[in-house]
Amino acid sequence: MGIDRVPVGSWARIEAIDDATARRELTRLGFEEGADVEVVSRIPFGPVVLQRRHRQVAIGRELARRVRVTTTNLPRTGKAHRTRRQPQRGEVGDF
């Protein structure tokens, strides 16, 4: 299934990217084969917005059709959404 058909809010694992140019472009952006991504939004007749770790990328529908995925059930609180540690009382420094 192409990632353009994954429901918004769902997670998917990139299994294959059909052509070399698309594979190179997405790998450069951090969306390589084997990566778990979340479909954040899908704009009607427009791009699909994906998130991996703390990076969101909008890709066109044609490119999204070439990204073959399987859906996964990753929790919303998984590694990709880990928040920054907040300093505790009395601590000083950049976290």
Order of alpha helices (4+ residues) and beta strands (2+ residues): beta-alpha-beta-beta-beta-alpha-beta
